[in-house]
């Protein structure tokens, strides 16, 4: 039974790591899009 618990814990941990990586990548993409959008909107000052 301990082996089954260990395996379940490892699978759960792997899923959480994948979810964390996905959230991190998504957050980075949103930040990059916001930075790009703010750059594009600005008109060059004279």
N, C-alpha and C positions, 0 to 999 in steps of 0.2 A: 504494500500500500504506500510505503514511503517513496518508492520509485515513481508511482503514478502521481503523487503529490509534487515531486520534484519536476517531473515532466510538465505537469500543468503549470507550475510556477514559471518554468523556462519559456513555455509558449506564451504565457501572459506577459512576461517581461519583453519578449520579442515583439509582441503586438504593440505594447506601450512605446517601445523604442521607435518602431516604424511610425506610429502616430506622432510622436514627438518630432521626428525628422520631417514628416510631412507638414506639420504646423510651422516648423522653423523655415522650411523652404517657401511655404505660402506667405509667411510674414515678410520674408526677404523680398519676394516678388511684389508684394503690395507696396513696401517701402520704395523699391526701385521705380515702380510705376508712378508713385506720388512725386518722387524727386524729378523724374523725367517730365511729368506733366507741369510741375511748377517751373521748370526750366524753359519749356516750350512756350508757356503763356507770357513770360516776361518779354517786353519789347526792349530792344537795345536803347539805352539812354544816350542822348546826344550832348 
